[in-house]
Amino acid sequence: MGGVFQGQTNLARMPGEYNFWVDAPAARAVLRSGAPLRFVGLDVTLQVRLTR
């Protein structure tokens, strides 16, 4: 879980989404892994259940 829409966070001192910010090497590894990724906005996660 991670990401920021339009570069906005709820903390002025944080340059990006919290999970990516605290473990940037892990985020980089996942994004560069070549694994199929699905990015879903938080608003969608409140409306739709992913079962797989």
PDB file of N, CA, C and O in Angstrom, chain B, residues numbered from 101:
ATOM      1  N   MET B 101       0.847  -1.162   0.000  1.00  0.00           N
ATOM      2  CA  MET B 101       0.000   0.000   0.000  1.00  0.00           C
ATOM      3  C   MET B 101       0.894   1.226   0.000  1.00  0.00           C
ATOM      4  O   MET B 101       1.793   1.354   0.831  1.00  0.00           O
ATOM      5  N   GLY B 102       0.646   2.104  -0.915  1.00  0.00           N
ATOM      6  CA  GLY B 102       1.424   3.331  -0.959  1.00  0.00           C
ATOM      7  C   GLY B 102       1.070   4.162  -2.166  1.00  0.00           C
ATOM      8  O   GLY B 102       0.479   3.669  -3.127  1.00  0.00           O
ATOM      9  N   GLY B 103       1.426   5.394  -2.111  1.00  0.00           N
ATOM     10  CA  GLY B 103       1.181   6.302  -3.223  1.00  0.00           C
ATOM     11  C   GLY B 103       0.515   7.578  -2.762  1.00  0.00           C
ATOM     12  O   GLY B 103      -0.096   7.630  -1.694  1.00  0.00           O
ATOM     13  N   VAL B 104       0.639   8.598  -3.574  1.00  0.00           N
ATOM     14  CA  VAL B 104       0.060   9.910  -3.279  1.00  0.00           C
ATOM     15  C   VAL B 104      -0.573  10.442  -4.551  1.00  0.00           C
ATOM     16  O   VAL B 104       0.029  10.380  -5.624  1.00  0.00           O
ATOM     17  N   PHE B 105      -1.771  10.957  -4.436  1.00  0.00           N
ATOM     18  CA  PHE B 105      -2.461  11.544  -5.577  1.00  0.00           C
ATOM     19  C   PHE B 105      -2.088  13.011  -5.676  1.00  0.00           C
ATOM     20  O   PHE B 105      -2.274  13.760  -4.717  1.00  0.00           O
ATOM     21  N   GLN B 106      -1.574  13.427  -6.801  1.00  0.00           N
ATOM     22  CA  GLN B 106      -1.183  14.807  -7.089  1.00  0.00           C
ATOM     23  C   GLN B 106      -0.152  15.354  -6.101  1.00  0.00           C
ATOM     24  O   GLN B 106      -0.111  16.560  -5.858  1.00  0.00           O
ATOM     25  N   GLY B 107       0.676  14.482  -5.532  1.00  0.00           N
ATOM     26  CA  GLY B 107       1.765  14.934  -4.670  1.00  0.00           C
ATOM     27  C   GLY B 107       1.347  15.548  -3.356  1.00  0.00           C
ATOM     28  O   GLY B 107       2.151  16.234  -2.725  1.00  0.00           O
ATOM     29  N   GLN B 108       0.120  15.330  -2.918  1.00  0.00           N
ATOM     30  CA  GLN B 108      -0.361  15.934  -1.680  1.00  0.00           C
ATOM     31  C   GLN B 108      -0.402  14.909  -0.559  1.00  0.00           C
ATOM     32  O   GLN B 108      -0.912  13.803  -0.737  1.00  0.00           O
ATOM     33  N   THR B 109       0.137  15.281   0.598  1.00  0.00           N
ATOM     34  CA  THR B 109       0.045  14.448   1.790  1.00  0.00           C
ATOM     35  C   THR B 109      -0.611  15.261   2.886  1.00  0.00           C
ATOM     36  O   THR B 109      -0.833  16.463   2.737  1.00  0.00           O
ATOM     37  N   ASN B 110      -0.920  14.599   3.985  1.00  0.00           N
ATOM     38  CA  ASN B 110      -1.537  15.311   5.096  1.00  0.00           C
ATOM     39  C   ASN B 110      -0.501  15.909   6.045  1.00  0.00           C
ATOM     40  O   ASN B 110      -0.872  16.538   7.036  1.00  0.00           O
ATOM     41  N   LEU B 111       0.772  15.728   5.765  1.00  0.00           N
ATOM     42  CA  LEU B 111       1.842  16.306   6.575  1.00  0.00           C
ATOM     43  C   LEU B 111       2.761  17.123   5.679  1.00  0.00           C
ATOM     44  O   LEU B 111       3.300  16.601   4.703  1.00  0.00           O
ATOM     45  N   ALA B 112       2.940  18.373   5.995  1.00  0.00           N
ATOM     46  CA  ALA B 112       3.742  19.270   5.153  1.00  0.00           C
ATOM     47  C   ALA B 112       5.189  18.808   5.035  1.00  0.00           C
ATOM     48  O   ALA B 112       5.798  18.966   3.977  1.00  0.00           O
ATOM     49  N   ARG B 113       5.748  18.243   6.096  1.00  0.00           N
ATOM     50  CA  ARG B 113       7.165  17.852   6.063  1.00  0.00           C
ATOM     51  C   ARG B 113       7.414  16.528   5.343  1.00  0.00           C
ATOM     52  O   ARG B 113       8.565  16.177   5.082  1.00  0.00           O
ATOM     53  N   MET B 114       6.357  15.794   5.021  1.00  0.00           N
ATOM     54  CA  MET B 114       6.509  14.501   4.371  1.00  0.00           C
ATOM     55  C   MET B 114       6.419  14.684   2.857  1.00  0.00           C
ATOM     56  O   MET B 114       5.389  15.138   2.359  1.00  0.00           O
ATOM     57  N   PRO B 115       7.471  14.343   2.118  1.00  0.00           N
ATOM     58  CA  PRO B 115       7.481  14.570   0.673  1.00  0.00           C
ATOM     59  C   PRO B 115       6.665  13.566  -0.135  1.00  0.00           C
ATOM     60  O   PRO B 115       6.514  13.747  -1.344  1.00  0.00           O
ATOM     61  N   GLY B 116       6.146  12.536   0.475  1.00  0.00           N
ATOM     62  CA  GLY B 116       5.377  11.532  -0.253  1.00  0.00           C
ATOM     63  C   GLY B 116       4.552  10.688   0.693  1.00  0.00           C
ATOM     64  O   GLY B 116       4.489  10.975   1.889  1.00  0.00           O
ATOM     65  N   GLU B 117       3.931   9.674   0.183  1.00  0.00           N
ATOM     66  CA  GLU B 117       3.073   8.810   0.980  1.00  0.00           C
ATOM     67  C   GLU B 117       3.883   8.132   2.080  1.00  0.00           C
ATOM     68  O   GLU B 117       5.037   7.767   1.857  1.00  0.00           O
ATOM     69  N   TYR B 118       3.305   7.960   3.246  1.00  0.00           N
ATOM     70  CA  TYR B 118       4.020   7.494   4.438  1.00  0.00           C
ATOM     71  C   TYR B 118       4.752   6.177   4.215  1.00  0.00           C
ATOM     72  O   TYR B 118       5.943   6.091   4.513  1.00  0.00           O
ATOM     73  N   ASN B 119       4.086   5.156   3.706  1.00  0.00           N
ATOM     74  CA  ASN B 119       4.726   3.851   3.551  1.00  0.00           C
ATOM     75  C   ASN B 119       5.914   3.905   2.592  1.00  0.00           C
ATOM     76  O   ASN B 119       6.928   3.247   2.827  1.00  0.00           O
ATOM     77  N   PHE B 120       5.798   4.676   1.522  1.00  0.00           N
ATOM     78  CA  PHE B 120       6.923   4.835   0.603  1.00  0.00           C
ATOM     79  C   PHE B 120       8.024   5.663   1.245  1.00  0.00           C
ATOM     80  O   PHE B 120       9.207   5.404   1.028  1.00  0.00           O
ATOM     81  N   TRP B 121       7.643   6.646   2.026  1.00  0.00           N
ATOM     82  CA  TRP B 121       8.609   7.558   2.655  1.00  0.00           C
ATOM     83  C   TRP B 121       9.485   6.841   3.677  1.00  0.00           C
ATOM     84  O   TRP B 121      10.695   7.062   3.715  1.00  0.00           O
ATOM     85  N   VAL B 122       8.884   5.980   4.511  1.00  0.00           N
ATOM     86  CA  VAL B 122       9.662   5.331   5.569  1.00  0.00           C
ATOM     87  C   VAL B 122      10.468   4.143   5.061  1.00  0.00           C
ATOM     88  O   VAL B 122      11.422   3.731   5.721  1.00  0.00           O
ATOM     89  N   ASP B 123      10.111   3.580   3.907  1.00  0.00           N
ATOM     90  CA  ASP B 123      10.882   2.455   3.371  1.00  0.00           C
ATOM     91  C   ASP B 123      11.001   2.579   1.855  1.00  0.00           C
ATOM     92  O   ASP B 123      10.494   1.751   1.097  1.00  0.00           O
ATOM     93  N   ALA B 124      11.680   3.628   1.447  1.00  0.00           N
ATOM     94  CA  ALA B 124      11.848   3.898   0.017  1.00  0.00           C
ATOM     95  C   ALA B 124      12.525   2.752  -0.732  1.00  0.00           C
ATOM     96  O   ALA B 124      12.112   2.453  -1.853  1.00  0.00           O
ATOM     97  N   PRO B 125      13.553   2.089  -0.168  1.00  0.00           N
ATOM     98  CA  PRO B 125      14.168   0.975  -0.898  1.00  0.00           C
ATOM     99  C   PRO B 125      13.184  -0.168  -1.176  1.00  0.00           C
ATOM    100  O   PRO B 125      13.220  -0.769  -2.250  1.00  0.00           O
ATOM    101  N   ALA B 126      12.320  -0.465  -0.228  1.00  0.00           N
ATOM    102  CA  ALA B 126      11.330  -1.525  -0.446  1.00  0.00           C
ATOM    103  C   ALA B 126      10.326  -1.106  -1.514  1.00  0.00           C
ATOM    104  O   ALA B 126       9.966  -1.908  -2.376  1.00  0.00           O
ATOM    105  N   ALA B 127       9.877   0.138  -1.463  1.00  0.00           N
ATOM    106  CA  ALA B 127       8.939   0.639  -2.471  1.00  0.00           C
ATOM    107  C   ALA B 127       9.570   0.576  -3.854  1.00  0.00           C
ATOM    108  O   ALA B 127       8.929   0.153  -4.816  1.00  0.00           O
ATOM    109  N   ARG B 128      10.807   0.991  -3.952  1.00  0.00           N
ATOM    110  CA  ARG B 128      11.530   0.964  -5.227  1.00  0.00           C
ATOM    111  C   ARG B 128      11.643  -0.471  -5.740  1.00  0.00           C
ATOM    112  O   ARG B 128      11.440  -0.726  -6.927  1.00  0.00           O
ATOM    113  N   ALA B 129      11.966  -1.405  -4.848  1.00  0.00           N
ATOM    114  CA  ALA B 129      12.110  -2.804  -5.246  1.00  0.00           C
ATOM    115  C   ALA B 129      10.797  -3.358  -5.800  1.00  0.00           C
ATOM    116  O   ALA B 129      10.793  -4.069  -6.805  1.00  0.00           O
ATOM    117  N   VAL B 130       9.695  -3.033  -5.146  1.00  0.00           N
ATOM    118  CA  VAL B 130       8.391  -3.506  -5.614  1.00  0.00           C
ATOM    119  C   VAL B 130       8.057  -2.899  -6.969  1.00  0.00           C
ATOM    120  O   VAL B 130       7.633  -3.611  -7.880  1.00  0.00           O
ATOM    121  N   LEU B 131       8.242  -1.602  -7.109  1.00  0.00           N
ATOM    122  CA  LEU B 131       7.884  -0.931  -8.360  1.00  0.00           C
ATOM    123  C   LEU B 131       8.760  -1.370  -9.528  1.00  0.00           C
ATOM    124  O   LEU B 131       8.314  -1.341 -10.674  1.00  0.00           O
ATOM    125  N   ARG B 132       9.984  -1.772  -9.260  1.00  0.00           N
ATOM    126  CA  ARG B 132      10.903  -2.217 -10.317  1.00  0.00           C
ATOM    127  C   ARG B 132      10.901  -3.726 -10.519  1.00  0.00           C
ATOM    128  O   ARG B 132      11.618  -4.227 -11.385  1.00  0.00           O
ATOM    129  N   SER B 133      10.118  -4.453  -9.748  1.00  0.00           N
ATOM    130  CA  SER B 133      10.167  -5.917  -9.755  1.00  0.00           C
ATOM    131  C   SER B 133       9.642  -6.550 -11.038  1.00  0.00           C
ATOM    132  O   SER B 133      10.013  -7.676 -11.369  1.00  0.00           O
ATOM    133  N   GLY B 134       8.797  -5.848 -11.750  1.00  0.00           N
ATOM    134  CA  GLY B 134       8.186  -6.442 -12.935  1.00  0.00           C
ATOM    135  C   GLY B 134       6.919  -7.219 -12.615  1.00  0.00           C
ATOM    136  O   GLY B 134       6.255  -7.723 -13.522  1.00  0.00           O
ATOM    137  N   ALA B 135       6.579  -7.322 -11.340  1.00  0.00           N
ATOM    138  CA  ALA B 135       5.341  -8.001 -10.943  1.00  0.00           C
ATOM    139  C   ALA B 135       4.147  -7.169 -11.398  1.00  0.00           C
ATOM    140  O   ALA B 135       4.225  -5.941 -11.430  1.00  0.00           O
ATOM    141  N   PRO B 136       3.048  -7.825 -11.749  1.00  0.00           N
ATOM    142  CA  PRO B 136       1.861  -7.055 -12.130  1.00  0.00           C
ATOM    143  C   PRO B 136       1.329  -6.289 -10.920  1.00  0.00           C
ATOM    144  O   PRO B 136       1.090  -6.873  -9.864  1.00  0.00           O
ATOM    145  N   LEU B 137       1.148  -5.003 -11.079  1.00  0.00           N
ATOM    146  CA  LEU B 137       0.677  -4.150  -9.988  1.00  0.00           C
ATOM    147  C   LEU B 137      -0.672  -3.556 -10.356  1.00  0.00           C
ATOM    148  O   LEU B 137      -0.956  -3.308 -11.527  1.00  0.00           O
ATOM    149  N   ARG B 138      -1.483  -3.336  -9.363  1.00  0.00           N
ATOM    150  CA  ARG B 138      -2.780  -2.682  -9.569  1.00  0.00           C
ATOM    151  C   ARG B 138      -2.862  -1.510  -8.603  1.00  0.00           C
ATOM    152  O   ARG B 138      -2.824  -1.691  -7.386  1.00  0.00           O
ATOM    153  N   PHE B 139      -2.974  -0.310  -9.156  1.00  0.00           N
ATOM    154  CA  PHE B 139      -3.083   0.898  -8.341  1.00  0.00           C
ATOM    155  C   PHE B 139      -4.557   1.274  -8.251  1.00  0.00           C
ATOM    156  O   PHE B 139      -5.224   1.474  -9.266  1.00  0.00           O
ATOM    157  N   VAL B 140      -5.045   1.366  -7.043  1.00  0.00           N
ATOM    158  CA  VAL B 140      -6.452   1.661  -6.800  1.00  0.00           C
ATOM    159  C   VAL B 140      -6.523   2.808  -5.809  1.00  0.00           C
ATOM    160  O   VAL B 140      -5.905   2.750  -4.746  1.00  0.00           O
ATOM    161  N   GLY B 141      -7.267   3.842  -6.145  1.00  0.00           N
ATOM    162  CA  GLY B 141      -7.408   4.988  -5.256  1.00  0.00           C
ATOM    163  C   GLY B 141      -8.161   4.635  -3.976  1.00  0.00           C
ATOM    164  O   GLY B 141      -8.982   3.718  -3.965  1.00  0.00           O
ATOM    165  N   LEU B 142      -7.879   5.362  -2.908  1.00  0.00           N
ATOM    166  CA  LEU B 142      -8.515   5.100  -1.626  1.00  0.00           C
ATOM    167  C   LEU B 142     -10.033   5.201  -1.726  1.00  0.00           C
ATOM    168  O   LEU B 142     -10.745   4.422  -1.094  1.00  0.00           O
ATOM    169  N   ASP B 143     -10.531   6.144  -2.507  1.00  0.00           N
ATOM    170  CA  ASP B 143     -11.984   6.277  -2.635  1.00  0.00           C
ATOM    171  C   ASP B 143     -12.613   5.009  -3.204  1.00  0.00           C
ATOM    172  O   ASP B 143     -13.721   4.639  -2.815  1.00  0.00           O
ATOM    173  N   VAL B 144     -11.919   4.344  -4.119  1.00  0.00           N
ATOM    174  CA  VAL B 144     -12.429   3.105  -4.703  1.00  0.00           C
ATOM    175  C   VAL B 144     -12.395   1.982  -3.674  1.00  0.00           C
ATOM    176  O   VAL B 144     -13.303   1.152  -3.643  1.00  0.00           O
ATOM    177  N   THR B 145     -11.377   1.942  -2.843  1.00  0.00           N
ATOM    178  CA  THR B 145     -11.278   0.868  -1.849  1.00  0.00           C
ATOM    179  C   THR B 145     -12.408   0.932  -0.838  1.00  0.00           C
ATOM    180  O   THR B 145     -12.714  -0.070  -0.191  1.00  0.00           O
ATOM    181  N   LEU B 146     -13.024   2.074  -0.692  1.00  0.00           N
ATOM    182  CA  LEU B 146     -14.153   2.199   0.224  1.00  0.00           C
ATOM    183  C   LEU B 146     -15.464   1.764  -0.422  1.00  0.00           C
ATOM    184  O   LEU B 146     -16.477   1.625   0.263  1.00  0.00           O
ATOM    185  N   GLN B 147     -15.452   1.546  -1.746  1.00  0.00           N
ATOM    186  CA  GLN B 147     -16.678   1.213  -2.467  1.00  0.00           C
ATOM    187  C   GLN B 147     -16.700  -0.200  -3.034  1.00  0.00           C
ATOM    188  O   GLN B 147     -17.776  -0.754  -3.255  1.00  0.00           O
ATOM    189  N   VAL B 148     -15.528  -0.796  -3.275  1.00  0.00           N
ATOM    190  CA  VAL B 148     -15.437  -2.073  -3.975  1.00  0.00           C
ATOM    191  C   VAL B 148     -14.612  -3.049  -3.156  1.00  0.00           C
ATOM    192  O   VAL B 148     -13.586  -2.674  -2.587  1.00  0.00           O
ATOM    193  N   ARG B 149     -15.049  -4.284  -3.092  1.00  0.00           N
ATOM    194  CA  ARG B 149     -14.290  -5.321  -2.401  1.00  0.00           C
ATOM    195  C   ARG B 149     -13.504  -6.136  -3.429  1.00  0.00           C
ATOM    196  O   ARG B 149     -14.084  -6.667  -4.376  1.00  0.00           O
ATOM    197  N   LEU B 150     -12.196  -6.234  -3.245  1.00  0.00           N
ATOM    198  CA  LEU B 150     -11.366  -7.093  -4.096  1.00  0.00           C
ATOM    199  C   LEU B 150     -11.301  -8.455  -3.433  1.00  0.00           C
ATOM    200  O   LEU B 150     -10.882  -8.558  -2.280  1.00  0.00           O
ATOM    201  N   THR B 151     -11.705  -9.496  -4.132  1.00  0.00           N
ATOM    202  CA  THR B 151     -11.756 -10.826  -3.531  1.00  0.00           C
ATOM    203  C   THR B 151     -10.546 -11.685  -3.870  1.00  0.00           C
ATOM    204  O   THR B 151     -10.348 -12.737  -3.262  1.00  0.00           O
ATOM    205  N   ARG B 152      -9.738 -11.255  -4.827  1.00  0.00           N
ATOM    206  CA  ARG B 152      -8.538 -12.018  -5.172  1.00  0.00           C
ATOM    207  C   ARG B 152      -7.367 -11.084  -5.273  1.00  0.00           C
ATOM    208  O   ARG B 152      -6.251 -11.521  -5.556  1.00  0.00           O
TER     209      ARG B 152
END
